[in-house]
Amino acid sequence: MRVTLAKSAGFCYGVRRAVELAQKTAKETGGCWMMGDLIHNTHVVEELRRLGIRKAERVEDLGPGDTVIIRSHGELKGVLDRMELRGVHCVDATCPNVRRIQDLAAQAEAEGRVPVIIGDAGHPEVAGIASRCRNPLIFSGPEAVSDWLKRTPEAGKIPLSVLAQTTCIRELFETSWKIVKKECTNAKIFDTICTATHKRQSEAAILAAKADVMVVVGDRKSANTKHLTEICKESCSRVLQIENADELPPDFFSGCSVAGLTAGASTPAGIIKEVYAAMSEEIRAVENNEESFEELLNQSFKTLNTGEKVTGIVTAITPTEVQVDVGAKQAAYIKFSELSDDPSANPEDVVKVGDEIETYIVRVNDVEGYAELSKKRLDAVKVWENIEQAVEEKTVMEGTVTEENKGGIVVSVKGVRVFVPASQSGQPRGADLSAMKGQKVQLRVTEVNRARRRVVGSIRSVSDETRRAAQEEIWANIEVNKRYTGTVKSMTSYGVFVDIGGVDGMVHISELSWSRIKKPEDVCKVGDTLEVYVISFDPEKRKISLGVKDHSVDPWQVFMDKYAVGDVASVRIVKLMTFGAFAEVVPGVDGLIHISQIADRRIEKPEDVLAENQIVDAKITAVDEERKKISLSIRALLAPSVEAPAEDGEE
């Protein structure tokens, strides 16, 4: 029988930190308290009791001057407040990941959002998180989420912040938040599942799929141990959860060739060793001649070498550095100067406690037991690798224009300066390239020389390709009367050219407005957005005739519905003639004011009194429906100063 031990079995960072903090506090104080079980493992709690750490079940058990260790799962806010009032000194062993969720829940409620926690409502971690809020929602999984949505008609409009218990099964959490996201229009999702927990669960699932039997070691009160068991049962038919080696049945391994072993985050290495030894007679036989289990565990630590990449978990952010657990014997840290290219960046905006981070090893000091890391240098290497890969794969990248340079512009792509020649900027020859500063653009990298730190790109290749694709889309689907939202690109005396998405169409001046206009500038300018429709098109000549006027509306009918003979209308003078003036009554319908009807006195010519575009009141004196002609009179509205003879010739 071959026994395979999961790499991530046993104490996680948060549990190890809590136990070490408790041991240190007990030594310094000579005896202290813990509220409830420090971690969910009876064996560890008993070991702590022997060190002088007593267990308090109630705040009233504690008095002024007592020192109490807050368990790794966190504590109810009300309990902490009561201990403070009683003068109790607290040593906070709350897992940094749990504390982050507590802060997120409190922040959500401060922002007017409802915190939603996916997890076990009876677990102390979830209870502690919920105690930071007035009205949190706690759901065990997707079914509970769906039931709440059905029971709450207004749920879709409630602003929510969705969080997960650190040990929540990822599939359960993802299914839950996807349901929320689909039904709720204002939901923020925070993936707060512990990275170590997810890694442990993933390894257990892979191992269970290969093993004939799986053994999961951990306290029965441990949520993460329970979830490991559930995950293993999905891939392996024979799964056993135990607390120690004494619970192994003698015949459990009969007929199996591969046995898998994993353990919850609260399980000490000593118990794992006992179970590991009991599971394999072969390991017991060679245990005296080969490496002990402790040595195997020591070998599981990573070996750090300068110049290599390493992944770790952010454990603390101090005033001078970021501390990282990289699974090695050495303490690892990142100076703020090696965290980001931006010297003004706030470290908490770059990383947070509990984040998984990939770094570059700058220096290893085995004597003093520390390793210097750099995120900034690894980020720079990754960017150059991505840039070089983008050239090979002709990937479209996005950046921001930072400056105009001699012969072109400079675009910042993930912190790398990319030079774009003027001919590849996508702008017309001679255009003012400085106007592009601050714009986000898409480009292809065409040349890279890492040694000289020179990168050349082309915006034009992307814009040309995009325009060609848009043109093909237009011509493939164009039809008469189809409507588009376009942009005025240029103007002539006879009309305007409108870009309808990569293709220009012509709007004749007569189709721009029902009103009589002399030039296109009277109604629009370059850059304006116009709603247009297709009048006709010629795919072979690549010509499109567009219109703006709505021909479904009959201007004459609009006039007839609005006015009658004898009505007074406010009209606009559109044209002056020797015999009178034409005035717009409604857009598309003009009437004639005969020269004799312009004033209450004799005038030589209309321009003596009127001017084009002038607005005047006129009385409708006659309507010829058959010929669609209208006669107007200003004189009819004026009190005559001198008796004027009537004149003929009104149209």
C-alpha positions in Angstrom: 0.0 0.0 0.0 1.3 3.4 -0.9 0.3 6.4 1.3 0.2 9.9 -0.2 0.2 12.9 2.2 -1.3 16.1 0.9 1.3 18.9 0.7 -0.9 21.4 2.5 -2.1 19.1 5.4 -2.0 20.6 8.9 -1.7 24.0 10.4 -2.5 27.0 8.2 -0.8 30.3 8.8 -3.7 31.7 10.9 -3.8 28.7 13.2 0.0 28.4 13.6 0.1 32.1 14.4 -2.6 31.8 17.0 -0.9 28.8 18.7 2.5 30.4 18.7 1.0 33.7 20.1 -0.8 31.8 22.9 2.4 29.9 23.8 4.4 33.1 23.9 1.7 34.9 26.0 1.5 32.0 28.5 5.3 32.1 28.9 5.3 35.9 29.4 2.4 36.1 31.8 2.8 32.8 33.7 -0.8 31.9 32.9 -3.7 33.5 31.0 -7.1 32.8 29.6 -8.7 32.0 26.2 -12.3 32.7 25.3 -13.7 29.3 24.3 -11.4 27.1 22.3 -8.4 28.9 20.7 -8.7 26.6 17.7 -11.0 23.7 16.9 -8.7 20.9 18.1 -9.2 19.3 21.5 -5.6 18.0 21.5 -4.1 21.5 21.1 -6.5 23.0 23.6 -5.4 20.4 26.1 -1.7 21.2 25.4 -2.4 24.9 26.0 -4.2 24.1 29.3 -1.0 22.4 30.5 0.9 25.6 29.7 -1.4 27.5 32.1 -4.0 28.8 29.6 -7.4 28.4 31.1 -10.6 28.5 29.2 -13.3 31.1 30.0 -16.8 30.5 28.8 -18.2 33.9 30.0 -16.9 37.4 30.2 -17.9 37.4 33.9 -15.2 34.7 34.5 -12.6 37.4 33.8 -11.5 40.4 35.9 -9.4 43.5 35.7 -5.8 42.8 34.8 -6.6 39.3 33.4 -5.0 38.6 30.0 -7.2 36.7 27.5 -6.3 35.4 24.0 -8.9 36.0 21.3 -9.3 32.8 19.3 -8.3 32.5 15.7 -11.9 32.5 14.5 -12.4 35.9 16.1 -14.9 37.0 18.8 -18.3 38.7 19.0 -17.9 42.5 19.0 -20.2 42.7 22.1 -17.9 40.3 24.0 -14.9 42.4 23.2 -16.7 45.6 24.3 -17.7 44.0 27.6 -14.1 42.8 28.2 -12.8 46.3 27.6 -15.3 47.7 30.2 -14.1 45.1 32.7 -10.4 46.1 32.2 -9.4 42.8 30.6 -6.2 42.9 28.5 -6.8 41.2 25.1 -4.2 39.5 22.9 -5.8 39.3 19.5 -5.0 36.0 17.8 -7.8 36.4 15.2 -6.7 35.1 11.8 -5.8 38.1 9.5 -8.1 36.7 6.9 -11.0 36.6 9.3 -10.3 40.2 10.5 -10.4 41.4 6.9 -13.9 39.9 6.5 -15.0 41.6 9.7 -13.8 44.9 8.4 -15.5 44.4 5.0 -18.8 43.6 6.7 -18.6 46.7 8.9 -17.6 48.8 5.9 -20.5 47.5 3.8 -23.0 48.5 6.4 -21.4 51.9 6.8 -21.9 52.4 3.1 -25.6 51.6 3.4 -25.2 48.1 2.0 -26.5 44.8 3.4 -23.7 42.3 4.3 -24.4 38.8 3.0 -22.3 36.0 4.5 -22.1 32.6 2.9 -21.2 30.1 5.6 -22.3 28.3 8.7 -24.4 30.6 10.9 -23.4 28.5 14.0 -19.7 28.8 13.5 -17.9 31.3 15.8 -16.1 32.9 12.8 -19.5 33.7 11.1 -21.0 34.8 14.3 -18.1 37.2 14.9 -18.4 38.7 11.4 -22.1 39.1 11.8 -21.7 40.9 15.1 -20.0 43.8 13.3 -23.3 44.6 11.6 -26.9 45.4 12.6 -28.8 43.4 10.0 -26.6 40.9 8.2 -27.9 38.0 6.1 -26.4 34.6 6.6 -26.9 31.8 4.0 -25.6 28.3 4.1 -25.5 28.0 0.4 -27.3 28.6 -3.0 -30.6 27.0 -2.0 -30.9 29.4 1.0 -30.0 32.3 -1.3 -32.7 31.3 -3.8 -35.3 30.9 -1.1 -34.6 34.4 0.3 -34.8 36.0 -3.2 -38.2 34.3 -3.8 -39.5 35.5 -0.4 -38.2 39.1 -0.8 -39.8 40.9 -3.8 -37.7 44.0 -3.4 -34.4 41.9 -3.1 -33.2 42.9 -6.6 -32.9 46.5 -5.6 -31.2 46.1 -2.2 -27.5 47.0 -2.3 -25.6 43.9 -1.1 -22.0 43.0 -0.2 -21.4 39.3 -0.5 -18.7 37.7 1.6 -17.7 34.1 2.3 -16.6 32.2 5.5 -12.9 31.6 5.1 -13.4 27.8 5.0 -16.4 27.9 2.6 -16.3 25.4 -0.2 -15.5 27.4 -3.4 -18.1 25.8 -5.6 -20.8 26.5 -3.0 -19.7 30.2 -2.7 -19.4 30.8 -6.5 -22.9 29.2 -7.1 -24.3 31.4 -4.4 -22.9 34.8 -5.6 -23.8 34.0 -9.2 -27.4 33.7 -8.2 -27.2 37.0 -6.3 -25.4 38.7 -9.2 -28.1 37.6 -11.7 -31.1 38.8 -9.6 -29.6 41.9 -7.8 -28.6 45.0 -9.8 -26.4 46.4 -7.0 -24.3 43.7 -5.6 -20.6 43.7 -4.7 -18.8 40.3 -4.5 -15.8 39.8 -2.2 -14.0 36.4 -2.6 -12.9 36.0 1.0 -12.2 32.3 1.0 -8.8 31.8 2.5 -6.2 31.1 -0.2 -4.7 28.4 2.0 -8.1 26.8 2.5 -8.8 26.8 -1.3 -5.4 25.3 -1.9 -6.0 22.6 0.7 -9.4 21.8 -0.7 -8.1 21.6 -4.3 -5.2 19.3 -3.3 -7.6 17.1 -1.4 -9.9 16.8 -4.4 -7.1 15.8 -6.7 -5.7 13.3 -4.2 -9.1 11.8 -3.5 -9.6 11.2 -7.3 -6.4 9.1 -7.4 -6.8 7.2 -4.1 -8.7 4.0 -3.2 -9.3 5.3 0.3 -9.0 8.8 1.9 -8.4 9.6 5.5 -9.2 13.1 6.7 -7.7 14.1 10.1 -9.1 16.9 12.2 -11.4 17.8 15.1 -15.1 17.1 14.5 -15.9 20.7 15.4 -13.6 22.0 12.7 -15.5 23.5 9.7 -12.6 23.2 7.3 -12.1 19.5 8.2 -15.8 18.9 7.6 -15.6 20.5 4.2 -12.5 18.5 3.3 -14.4 15.3 4.0 -17.3 16.5 1.9 -15.0 17.3 -1.0 -13.2 14.0 -0.8 -16.5 12.0 -0.8 -17.3 13.6 -4.2 -14.3 11.7 -5.8 -13.6 8.7 -3.5 -16.1 6.1 -2.3 -14.2 5.2 0.9 -13.6 8.3 3.0 -12.9 8.3 6.8 -12.8 11.4 9.1 -10.9 10.8 12.3 -9.4 12.9 15.2 -6.4 10.6 15.8 -4.7 7.3 14.9 -6.7 5.3 17.5 -9.8 5.8 15.4 -8.4 3.9 12.4 -10.4 0.6 11.8 -8.0 -2.3 11.3 -9.7 -3.5 8.1 -10.3 -0.2 6.5 -7.4 -0.4 4.1 -7.9 -4.0 2.9 -7.7 -4.3 -0.9 -6.4 -0.8 -1.5 -3.2 0.1 -3.2 -3.2 3.9 -2.8 -4.3 5.6 0.4 -4.6 9.4 0.6 -4.1 11.4 3.7 -5.1 15.1 4.4 -5.8 17.1 7.5 -7.7 20.2 8.6 -6.0 23.5 9.2 -6.3 23.0 13.0 -4.5 19.6 13.1 -1.0 19.5 14.7 1.9 17.8 12.8 2.3 15.3 15.6 -1.2 13.8 15.1 -0.7 13.7 11.3 2.6 11.8 11.9 0.8 9.2 14.1 -1.9 8.7 11.5 0.6 8.6 8.7 2.7 6.0 10.5 -0.3 3.9 11.4 -1.6 3.8 7.8 1.5 2.2 6.3 3.4 -0.7 7.7 6.0 -0.1 5.0 6.7 3.4 6.4 6.9 2.0 10.0 9.5 -0.6 8.8 11.8 2.0 7.2 11.2 4.8 9.7 14.3 4.0 11.7 16.6 3.9 8.7 15.2 6.7 6.6 13.9 10.2 7.2 11.7 10.8 10.2 8.3 12.4 9.6 9.7 15.7 11.1 12.5 15.6 8.6 10.0 15.0 5.8 8.1 18.0 7.0 11.3 20.1 7.2 12.1 19.1 3.6 8.6 20.3 2.6 9.8 23.8 3.3 10.7 25.7 0.2 14.4 26.3 -0.6 14.9 30.0 -1.4 17.4 31.0 -4.1 18.3 34.5 -5.2 16.8 35.4 -8.6 13.9 32.9 -8.4 10.2 33.5 -8.3 8.3 32.6 -5.1 4.6 32.7 -4.1 3.5 33.5 -0.6 0.8 35.0 1.6 0.9 38.5 3.0 0.9 38.2 6.8 1.4 41.7 8.0 2.0 45.3 6.7 4.3 47.3 9.0 5.3 51.0 8.8 8.4 50.0 6.7 7.7 46.6 5.0 5.3 43.9 3.9 5.8 40.6 5.6 5.2 37.5 3.5 4.9 33.8 4.5 6.5 31.9 1.6 6.5 28.4 3.2 10.2 28.6 4.0 12.3 28.6 7.2 13.4 32.2 6.5 11.2 35.2 7.4 10.5 37.0 4.1 9.6 40.6 3.6 9.2 43.3 0.9 10.5 46.8 1.3 8.0 49.5 0.3 10.5 50.6 -2.4 10.3 47.1 -3.9 6.5 46.9 -3.8 5.4 49.1 -6.7 6.7 51.3 -9.5 4.7 54.1 -8.1 6.6 55.7 -5.2 3.5 57.4 -4.0 1.4 54.3 -3.9 -0.1 53.3 -0.5 1.0 49.7 0.4 -2.6 48.8 1.5 -3.8 49.7 -2.0 -1.3 47.3 -3.6 -1.7 44.3 -1.3 -3.7 43.3 1.8 -3.2 40.9 4.6 -4.2 37.4 3.4 -3.5 38.1 -0.3 -1.5 35.6 -2.3 1.4 37.4 -3.9 4.1 36.3 -6.4 7.5 37.9 -5.9 11.2 37.8 -7.0 13.8 36.8 -4.4 16.4 39.6 -4.2 18.6 38.2 -1.4 18.6 35.3 1.0 20.4 35.5 4.4 20.5 32.0 5.9 22.6 33.1 8.8 20.2 35.7 10.1 17.2 33.8 8.7 15.5 36.3 6.4 14.9 36.8 2.7 14.4 40.0 0.8 11.7 39.9 -1.9 10.6 42.3 -4.7 7.2 42.5 -6.3 8.2 45.5 -8.4 11.0 43.6 -10.2 8.9 40.6 -10.9 6.1 42.8 -12.3 8.6 44.4 -14.6 9.8 41.0 -15.9 6.3 39.9 -16.4 5.4 43.0 -18.3 8.3 42.5 -20.7 7.4 38.9 -21.2 3.9 39.9 -22.0 5.1 42.6 -24.4 7.3 40.1 -26.2 4.5 37.5 -26.3 2.2 40.2 -27.7 4.5 40.7 -30.7 4.5 37.0 -31.5 0.8 36.7 -31.1 -0.1 40.1 -32.6 -2.2 40.8 -29.4 -4.1 44.0 -29.1 -3.0 45.9 -26.0 -4.4 49.0 -24.2 -2.5 52.0 -23.0 -2.6 55.7 -22.3 -1.0 58.4 -24.4 1.5 60.2 -22.1 3.3 62.6 -24.3 4.0 63.8 -27.8 7.5 62.9 -29.0 9.6 63.8 -31.9 8.0 62.0 -34.8 5.2 60.5 -32.9 3.6 59.8 -29.4 4.5 57.7 -26.4 1.9 55.3 -25.0 2.2 53.8 -21.5 1.3 50.1 -21.7 1.4 48.4 -18.2 4.2 50.8 -17.2 6.3 50.3 -20.4 6.9 53.2 -22.8 5.8 52.3 -26.3 6.8 54.7 -29.1 4.1 55.1 -31.9 5.3 56.9 -35.0 3.1 59.7 -36.3 2.3 57.6 -39.4 1.0 54.8 -37.1 -1.0 57.1 -34.8 -4.2 56.7 -36.7 -4.4 60.5 -37.1 -4.3 62.4 -40.5 -1.0 63.7 -41.7 -0.1 67.0 -40.0 -2.6 66.5 -37.2 -1.9 67.9 -33.7 -0.8 64.8 -31.9 -0.6 66.6 -28.5 -4.4 66.5 -28.5 -4.1 62.7 -27.9 -2.5 63.1 -24.5 -4.4 61.4 -21.8 -6.5 59.3 -24.3 -6.8 55.5 -23.8 -5.8 53.8 -27.1 -5.5 50.3 -28.4 -2.4 49.2 -30.3 -0.3 46.3 -31.5 3.4 46.1 -30.5 5.4 45.7 -33.7 9.0 45.8 -32.4 10.7 45.0 -29.0 14.4 45.4 -28.0 14.5 44.6 -24.3 18.3 45.2 -24.1 17.7 48.8 -25.3 14.3 49.0 -23.6 12.8 50.1 -26.9 9.2 49.2 -27.9 7.5 50.4 -31.0 3.7 50.0 -31.6 1.0 50.9 -34.1 -2.5 52.3 -33.3 -3.3 52.5 -37.0 -3.2 48.7 -37.5 -5.8 48.2 -34.9 -8.0 51.1 -35.9 -7.8 50.1 -39.6 -8.7 46.5 -38.8 -11.6 47.6 -36.6 -12.8 50.0 -39.3 -12.7 47.2 -41.9 -14.6 44.9 -39.7 -17.2 47.6 -39.0 -17.5 48.4 -42.7 -18.1 44.7 -43.6 -20.7 44.6 -40.9 -22.5 47.7 -42.3 -22.5 46.5 -45.9 -23.6 43.0 -44.9 -26.7 44.3 -43.0 -27.6 47.6 -44.7 -31.1 48.1 -46.1 -33.4 51.0 -47.1 -35.0 52.8 -44.2 -32.6 51.3 -41.7 -31.7 53.8 -39.0 -28.2 54.6 -37.6 -26.7 57.0 -35.1 -23.9 58.7 -37.0 -21.2 61.4 -36.6 -20.8 64.4 -38.9 -17.3 63.9 -40.4 -17.2 66.7 -43.0 -19.4 69.3 -44.7 -19.8 70.7 -48.2 -22.1 73.4 -49.7 -24.5 70.7 -50.8 -24.7 68.5 -47.7 -22.7 66.6 -45.0 -20.9 63.3 -44.8 -21.9 61.2 -41.8 -19.9 58.2 -40.4 -22.4 55.5 -39.4 -19.9 53.1 -38.0 -16.9 52.8 -40.3 -18.8 53.8 -43.5 -19.6 57.4 -44.6 -22.9 58.3 -46.1 -24.1 61.5 -47.7 -27.0 63.6 -46.4 -28.1 66.2 -49.0 -28.9 69.6 -47.8 -32.5 69.1 -48.8 -32.7 66.1 -46.5 -31.2 67.8 -43.4 -34.2 69.7 -42.3 -37.8 70.4 -43.2 -37.0 74.1 -42.7 -35.5 76.0 -45.6 -31.7 76.4 -45.0 -29.0 78.0 -47.1 -26.1 75.9 -45.9 -25.6 72.8 -43.7 -23.9 74.8 -41.0 -27.3 76.3 -40.2 -28.4 73.0 -38.6 -25.2 71.1 -37.7 -21.4 71.1 -37.4 -18.5 68.6 -37.7 -18.6 66.2 -34.7 -22.3 66.4 -34.1 -24.3 63.2 -33.6 -27.2 62.7 -36.1 -30.0 60.2 -36.2 -30.1 59.2 -39.9 -31.8 56.6 -42.1 -30.9 55.0 -45.4 -32.6 56.5 -48.5 -30.6 54.4 -51.0 -27.2 52.6 -51.3 -25.0 51.2 -54.0 -22.7 48.3 -52.8 -20.6 48.4 -56.0 -19.8 52.1 -55.9 -19.8 52.0 -52.1 -22.2 55.0 -51.9 -24.9 55.6 -49.4 -27.6 58.3 -49.4 -28.9 59.2 -46.0 -31.7 61.3 -44.7 -32.5 63.1 -41.5 -36.0 64.4 -42.2 -38.8 62.2 -41.0 -40.9 61.5 -44.1 -43.5 59.7 -42.1 -44.6 63.2 -41.0 -46.4 65.4 -43.6 -45.6 69.1 -42.8 -48.7 70.3 -44.7 -50.9 68.0 -42.5 -49.1 69.4 -39.4 -50.0 72.9 -40.6 -53.6 72.0 -41.3 -54.0 70.3 -37.9 -52.6 73.4 -36.1 -53.9 76.4 -38.0 -57.0 77.8 -39.9 -57.8 80.9 -41.8 -57.9 83.8 -39.4 -55.4 82.4 -37.0 -52.2 84.4 -36.0 -48.9 82.5 -36.3 -45.4 83.4 -35.3 -43.4 83.0 -38.5 -39.8 83.2 -39.6 -38.8 85.2 -42.7 -36.9 82.8 -45.0 -36.6 84.7 -48.3 -37.2 88.2 -49.6 -38.4 88.8 -53.1 -39.4 92.0 -55.1 -43.1 91.2 -54.6 -43.0 90.2 -51.0 -41.5 87.8 -48.4 -41.7 84.0 -47.9 -42.1 83.0 -44.2 -41.9 79.6 -42.5 -45.2 78.8 -40.7 -44.2 75.3 -39.6 -41.0 73.4 -40.6 -41.5 72.5 -44.3 -44.4 74.8 -45.0 -43.9 78.4 -46.1 -46.5 81.2 -46.7 -46.3 84.4 -48.8 -46.6 87.9 -47.3 -47.3 90.1 -50.3 -45.5 93.5 -50.3 -48.8 95.2 -49.8 -49.4 93.2 -46.6 -46.0 93.9 -44.9 -46.8 97.3 -43.5 -49.6 99.7 -42.9 -48.0 102.1 -45.4 -46.6 101.9 -48.9 -43.1 100.5 -49.1 -40.6 100.3 -52.0 -39.2 96.8 -51.2 -39.7 94.2 -48.5 -36.2 94.6 -47.1 -37.1 98.1 -46.1 -39.1 96.5 -43.2 -38.1 92.9 -43.0 -34.9 90.8 -42.8 -34.2 87.1 -43.3 -34.6 85.0 -40.1 -36.6 87.7 -38.5 -39.6 86.4 -36.4 -42.8 88.2 -36.9 -46.5 87.7 -36.2 -48.7 87.3 -39.2 -52.4 86.5 -39.8 -53.4 83.6 -42.1 -55.7 85.3 -44.6 -56.1 82.4 -47.2 -55.2 78.7 -47.6 -55.2 76.9 -51.0 -55.4 73.3 -50.0 -55.1 71.9 -53.5 -52.0 73.9 -54.4 -50.8 73.9 -50.8 -50.3 77.7 -50.7 -50.8 80.1 -47.9 -51.3 83.9 -47.8 -50.2 85.8 -44.8 -50.6 89.4 -43.7 -48.7 91.5 -41.1 -50.7 94.6 -42.0 -53.9 92.9 -40.9 -52.5 93.0 -37.3 -51.5 96.7 -37.4 -53.6 99.7 -36.6 -53.5 101.8 -39.8 -51.8 105.1 -39.4 -52.8 106.4 -42.9 -55.6 105.1 -45.1 -53.8 103.0 -47.7 -55.5 101.9 -50.9 -55.9 98.2 -51.4 -53.5 96.5 -53.9 -53.9 93.5 -56.0 -51.5 90.7 -56.8 -51.6 88.8 -53.5 -50.5 85.2 -54.1 
